[in-house]
């Protein structure tokens, strides 16, 4: 009977053990009609600078559609402030919107913005994928980067999203169609593109009236052919030409962006990459001249007036933490399952970028409806979230070992070229950490920032191998209770809210060895031999005492495993005795010589250590 009970106990333990290794449910979230039940969190990754990624495996279900469906979700979490920003990006080629992959856009950003690095990116706005616009491949909605308003007009059911990047909880602002100024704006720019002067542009490709200013540019026709514009005679007006613009985007007859340097006041036909200003406003005339850098664009107004970063998107899937009632009907694309890309905001202002896999294998990830996407974004902690372009466009990539690596499963098996993307970017700080003091149990490390680039070195923490943390105070941090002769990796971070912003460099520092103790050379006479034995303590093997050199009467002999036996007849009476050995540690390499290593004093020291050891062990036995 006892044997049966014992067998049952073993079986129960085995069953419990098996159950414990099965992935446990990571959480279930419901909003509106839909639920997302996450079963696994996989591939967790610290991208750096407070940006983290993980792959979520789970199932969606709704109260209005039968069944549960496998889903794979890729979550990217990031802070959003002046130092670590979420920004839109497009590659322009020959004064046109260019279709290219998200990873190419990430590389293009770094090339055109020296000093900045891209940590991660996702595809962003819906776009003119079939080249139906005269100027093809435009995003469906507005786009602003660093105050450059490349486009303001929107279309269809889409929305415009502003990103504040100011560290506030209101990191996202969304409007269906943000209002714009009545007129285009002409700006005179300084060396660092600061605005020196600003004027209304009352006319577009039309003769300005008294005290008015006009801009002239060519446009594209339905066949995508550029129609150059010949400047009309403008009586009483001063005319200024930009012959080689930085960028010209005639998005439509009224939606225009142009930036460049005035190079001529002589009339000519306006070709691709050129535009002209004609003014009968004396203030404008006084501000313009050959060599002046100018920009013409149409500004948003209201909440979007001062936003430096704006991108287009789709419908809202979360508002005030819950799914809107029309989440599946506000746009046709929301009423069926697709791969998805989304952006959301948490209550603390941090941002979530996500991609849901789909169209590959329903047994792995089916793709989601609008209500399911709402549950997925709420599961990430978002209180508001917006659908972006999905389907074959859905792409999420992160910086990994210096390369841009795609994390999601591409539904078309290749990376679809898109018009724009959202990037998480920062400028790397320049700093140096040094070991200022070390013992066998402690490390003291100093850190010195030379260029912070906005990173908070005043509230810095350090952590080393083993999860040991310390606060940097007055540029130094100390760790104690460490292992001797051990290497510790060290990283630094600071906090933004509850998020740790990790700095990228890993340093390695080493504790010293436990110092050795030489006790003495013991000599015994037996059977006509001198038997020598070196007595020492060297836990971390910083010496070669086991094979040290023993000098007797001017002759040298080698210990083997700390022992040496010599014939008394060979060496005669011992008149001179010394030992020489090498010590190697963090202080360098030293040769140590001890005369009379069998002295009474050394015997006393050995006896002292033995007694101390005995007393200590007795106290703690």
N, C-alpha and C positions, 0 to 999 in steps of 0.2 A: 504493500500500500504506500509505503514511504517512497518507493521508487516511482510509482505512478504520479504522486504529488510532485516529486522533483521534476519529472518529465513535463508535467503541465506547467510548472513554473518557468521552465526553460522556454517552452512554446510561447507563453504569454510575453516573456521578455523579448523574444525574437519578433513577434508581431508588433509590439510597441516600437521596437527599433526600426522596423520596416516603415511603419506609419510616420515615424519622425523624419525619415529622409525623403518622403514624398513632398513635393513643393506645396507649401501651405498657401491658403488664400491670402492675397495681399490686400484685399479690400474691395468693397462693392459700393458703387455710387449711382444714385438715381436722380434724375431731374425730368419733369414732365412725364412723357410716356416711356422713356428709355432708361435702361440700367447698363452700366459697364461693370463687369465683375472681373477684376484683375487677379490672376492666379500666380503669376511669376514676374519678378523683376530681374532682368538679365543684363549682362554686358554693361554694368555701371561703370561710368568713366568720368574722371575729373579732367575736363578739357583745360582748365586753368582759368585764373582771374575770376573765380566765382561762377564759371559756366560748367554745368554738369549735364550728362546725357545718360539715359538708360532706355532699354527696350522692354516694353510692357507686353505681356502675353495674357489674353483674357477672352471674355465672351460678352457679346451684347445681346440684349433682348428688349422687347417692347410689349406694351399692353395692347397695341393695335395691329401687330404683325406676329404671327405664330413663329415659334422656333427660337433657338439660341444660335449665335453665329460666332465662329472663331475670329479673333482680331489680333493683329500685331500693331502696336503703337510705338512710335519713337518720340520720346519726350526730350526736349532741350530746355533747361532752366537757366535764366541769366538775370543779373541785376541790370538796371537801366539808369545810367547817370552820365555826367559829363566825361567820366573816365572810361567807362565801359558802355558802349553805345550800341543800340540796334538801329541800323540805317538801311535805306534803300540804295540799290546800285544798278546801273545800266551801263552797257558798253556802247558807245557811239562810234560809228565808223562812217567816214565821208558825209558827215552831217545827217546821218540817218540813225534810227533805232536799229540795233543789231541783235539778231537772235543768236544766243550762245548758251552754253551749259552753265549751271550754277557754279561748278568748280572753276570754269574759265572766268566767270564774273568775280569769284573770290580772288583769283590771281590778278585780274585786271585792277581790282581795287587796290591791292598792295603795290602794284606797279605805279599807279597814278597818285598814291598817297604815301610817299616815303615816311618812314617812322611809325606807321600804323601796321598792325597785323590783324588778320582775320581769324577768329576763333571757330566760327561756325556759320552756316548759312542755309536758308531754305528758299525755294521758289516763292514768288509773291503774287502779283496781280494777274488777272486774266488779260489776254492780249489778242491782238489781231493776227491770229495764227494762220489764217488763210489769205493774208495780204489784201484785204478788201479796201482799206483806206488808201487814198492817193499817196500819202506818205506812210508806207506799210509798217507793220509790226509794232505799232504804238501800243502801250498799255491801255486798258479800257478806261482808266481813271487818271487822276492827277498824280504828279510825282515831284517831290522837292528834296534836294540834297544840299545842305549847308547854305540855305538861302537861295539856291538856284532853282527857280520855278520852271521846270522843264515842260510841264503841261498842267493845265487846270481843268479842262473839259472832261466830263464823264459820260457814260452811256448805260442804258439798260437798267438792270436791277442792282448794279454794283454800287459799292460804297467807297468812301475815302477815309483813310485812317491816318491820324496824326500821332507821331511818337515824340514825347516831350524830352526824353533823355535828361531829365533834371533831378532825378532821385526822389521825386514825389510819388505819392500813391496813385495819382492820376497820370499814369505813364502813357495811356492810350486815349485818344479822342476820335470818335467816329461820327461822321455825318453822311447822309445820302448824297447830297450834292452841295458842298460848301459854297457859300456865296463868294463872288469875286468882285474886284474893283471894276468900275465902269470903264476905265481907260487902262491901256497898257502904261507901264512906268518906265521912263528913261532914267538910268542912274549913271553917274560919273564915279568911277572906282579908283581907289588909291593903289599903292604898290602892293599892299596885302589884301586887296579887294575890299577894303572898307569903303562904305558909301560916303562920298564927298558931297554929292548933290543929287537931288531927285526931282523929277518933273513928270507931269502928265503927258501922255502921247494921245492927242485927241483924234487923230486920223490914222487909218491904216490903208496904205496904197492909194491915198487920195490927197489932193492938194490942200495944205493947211490954210486956214483962214488967218486973219489978223490975231496975233498973240497965241497962235496955236503951233503945235509940232506934229509932224507925221513921220511914220516909219514906212519904208518901202522894202519889199522882199519878193522873190519869186515863189511860185507854188508848184505843186505836183498835180497832174491830171489823173483821170481814172486809170490810165495805162501806166502810171508810175513814172511818167516822163516829166522832167523838170521844165517848166515854162519860165524862161528868163523874163525879167521885167525891165523895160526901158524907162528911165526916169523921165517924167514929163517936165516941161518947163514950169518952174515954180517962181513966179514974179515976186520980188521982194523978200525971198527966203534965202537963208544960208544953208548950204547942203554939205553933208559930211558922209564920206564913204568908208566902210570897213571892207577892205578887199580880201583879207585872209583872216576870217573870224576864227575864234577858238571853237565856237559851235553855233550853228544856226539850225533851228527846228521849226519849219513852217507846218505845224501840225494841222492847221486848217486856215481858212481865210482870216480868222480872228484869234486863234490860239497860236501865239508866236513866242519863241525864245531866241534871243541872239546876244552874243557877247564877243567883243573883240576890240581892237585898237583902230582908231581913225587914222587912215593913211593917205587920204586924198580928199580934195574938194572939187575935183574935175568930174564932169558928168561921164557916166559909162553905163552899159547894160549890166544889170545885177544878175550874176551867175550863181551857181551852187556855192554855198559857203560865204556868201556876201550879203550885206544889207546896207541901207542908207537912212540917214536922218535928214529931214528938211524942216527948218523951223523959222517962224516969224515972231518968235518970243525972244525978246532981247536978253532975258535972264538965261535962257538956254544957250543963246549965241555966245554970251559972255563966258559960259562954262565949258564950251566945246572948242577944240582945236586939234590940229594934226598931232598925233601922239597920245591923245587922251584915250583911256580905256573906258568903254561904255558897256552897259547891259540893258536890254529891253526885255521885259517880261510882264505877265499879268499876275498880280498878287491875289491870294485869297484874302477874305476879310473875316470878321468875327473871331471865333475861337482859333481859326487856322491862320490868322493874320501874321503872327510872329513865329509860327512853327518852322523849324529848320529842316524837319524830316517828315515827309508825307508820302504815303504809298496807297495804291488802290487795293480794294479787296472785295469780298462778297458780303453775304448777309450775316447778320448777328446770330450767333448760336447760343450765347449766354448773355443775359442782361440782369444785373443785380443778383447774380448767382444762380439764375434759373433759365431754362429754355423758354424762349417766346412761344406763344401758342401757334404761330404760323411758321415755325422753324422748317417744316417740310414743304411749305407751299409758297414762301416768300420768293423763291426762285425755282425754276424747273429743275436745275441741277441738284437741288436738295431733296427731291422726292424719289430718289433711288440710291442704291449703294454704289459708291465710287471710292477709289483712293482719295485721300484728303490731305490738304495742308491747312493749318490753322495757326492763328496767333491769339494769345490770351493774356490777361492781366490778373495777377493775384491781388489780394487785399493790401499787401505791403508794397505794391507797385512793381514787384519783379515780374518778368515777362516769361511766358511759356511759348515756345514754338514747337509744333508737333506735326508729324506725318503719320497717316494710317495707311498701311499696305492694303492692296486690293488688286483684283483682276489677274491674279496669278494662280492661286489654288485656294478654293473656299475652305478646304480642310485646315489651312494655315491662317489665312486672313481674307475675309470676304469683301472688305470695304464697307462703308457706313452711309446711312441716311443722315439727314441733318440732325434729327433728334438724338441719334446715337453719338454723333460727333459732340453734341452738347454734353452728354454724360461723360464722354472721354475727357473733355476739357475741364469739366467740373471735378472729375477725379484727380486732375493735376493740381487742383486748388484754385482754379481760375474763378473770378467773379464776373468777368466779361470776356467774350471770345468771339472771333470772327473767322468765317470761312474764307480761305484764299483759293487761288487756282489749284485744282486737283487733277485727278485722272493721271494721264501720262506725264504731266508736268511735275507731279509731286516728287520732290527731292529734298533730302536732308543730308548735309555733309558736315564733318567736323575736322578740325586740325588735329592730326595724330602723327607724332614724330616728324613734324615739319612738312607733312603732306596732307592734302585734302582728301578725306576718305568718305565715300557715300555709305550711310548706315541703313537706309531703307532698301526694300526690294523694289526695283524699278519695274513698273507694270508693263512697259514696252520693251524690256530687256536691254534698253540703252538709255543714256541720259539725254532727255529731250531738250533741245535748245529753247530757251525762254527769253522774254524781253527784259525782265528785271527780277530782282531777288531781295531778300532781307538778310543782312549780314550782322553778326555780332563782332564788334571790332574794339581794339584798344591800342594804346601806345605803350610799349614796354618801358618800364623804368630802368635806369642804370644804377646799379648798387653793387657793393662788394662785401662779403662776409669773411672774417678772418678769425683764426683761433688765437686768442690773446693769452690764455693760460690753460694748462691741462695737468691733471694728476692721474693716478691710476683709477680714481673714482669720480673725477669731476671734469667738466668742460666749461670754459668761459669763452663766449663768442661775441665779437663785435660786428655790427652791421652799419655800413656807411653808404647812404644814398647820395649819388652825385646829381642825377636828374630824376625827379619823382614822376613827372608827366601825370600829375594828378592823383597818384596812388598814395594812400594814407600811411606814411612811414612814422607818423606820430603815435599811432595805436597799433603797433606791430607785435605779432606773436611768432614764436618759433616752435617747431615740433621736430623731434628726432626719432630715430628708429626705436620701436617699442611703444610708440604713441605717447611719449613723454613730452609735455608742453611747458612753455615758459613765456612770460611777457618780457618784451624788450624794454628796458628802462635805461634812459640816458645812453641809448645806442648799444647796450650790452645785455646779454642774457646768459644765465648760468644754469647748469644741470648738475645734479649730484646723485649719488647712489648708483653709479654706472659700473659696468664691468671693466676690469683692467685689460689693457692691450686689445681693445675692441674698436672697430670702425663704426661710427654713427653717421647716418645720412641726415641732413638738416634742410628743412624748407621753412619759408616764412609766409605769413598770411596776415590779413587784417579783415575786420568784419564790416559788412554793410547790412545793417539789420541783423537777421539771423543767418545770413549767408557768409561763409568764409571765402574771401577772395585770395586764392593761392597765387603767390608769385612763382615764376616758372623754374628758377635755377635750383638745382639740388647740389648742396655742398657735402663733402665728406670730411669728418674730423675724427681723430683717434685719441683715445685715452692712452696714457703711458702704461708701461708694464708695472707690476708690483715690484718694488725694488728688491733685489736679491740681498741676502745676508751671508757674508762669509764668516764662518765660525772659527775653524782652525784646521790644521793638518795633524791628524792623530798618528803617532808612531808607536808600533809594537815590535818587540824583538822576539822571534820565534825560530827555532831550528836553524840558527846561523844566518837568518835573513832579517832585514828591516822591512816591515810591512807598513806602508803609508796609506792613509785614507783621508781624502779631503771631505770635511764636514761643512755643509752650506745649505741654504734655502734659496731656491730659484724657481718659483712657481711658473713664471712666464718665460723661462728659458732665455733670459737676456744675456747669459754668460756661457762660456765654454769650459766651466770649471770641471766638468766630467772628464775633459781631455786636456786640462791645464798643463803647463810646463813647470816641473819641479827642479830647482837648481840646488845641487848638493856639492859643496866644495868646488864650485866653479864649473861643474859638469851639469848638463841638462838631461832630464828624463821626462817621459810623457805618461800622464795618468791614462788609464783605460777604465772607463766607467767609474771614475773617481777613486780607483785603487792602483797601487804600484808596489811591487815586491822586488827588493834588490839584495844581493849577497853582501853581508857585512865584510867579508874578506875582500870584495871588489872595491868597495868605496871607503873602507877604513872608518876611523872615528869621524862623526859629523861635526865639522867645525863651522861651516856656513850653510844656512838653509833659507831658501826663499821660494815663493810661488808666483808665477806670472800667468794672468788669464785676460781674456778680452770680454768687454761688456758692450753690448749693442742695444741702444734704445732710442727714444725720441730725441735725446740730447746728442746723439751721434755715436761714434765708435771710440772706445777708450781702452787703453792697455793699462792694467792695474798690476802692480808688483807689491807683494807683502813680504817683508823680512821676518824671520823667526816666527813662522806661522804656527808653531807648536807651543807658543809662549803660555805662561800661567794666566796672563790677562785674557787671552782668547778663550782659555778654558773657563774662566770666570764668566765671560759673556755668554758662552754656550749654556753654562749652568743657569744663568739668569733667565735666558729665554725658555729653558725647559721648565723652570719653576713658575714663570709667568704663565706659560701655557697650561701647567697643571692647576694653578689657582683659578684661571679663567674658566677652564672646562668644569672645575668643581662648582663654580658659581652658577653656571648655566646648565648643569646636568639635569 
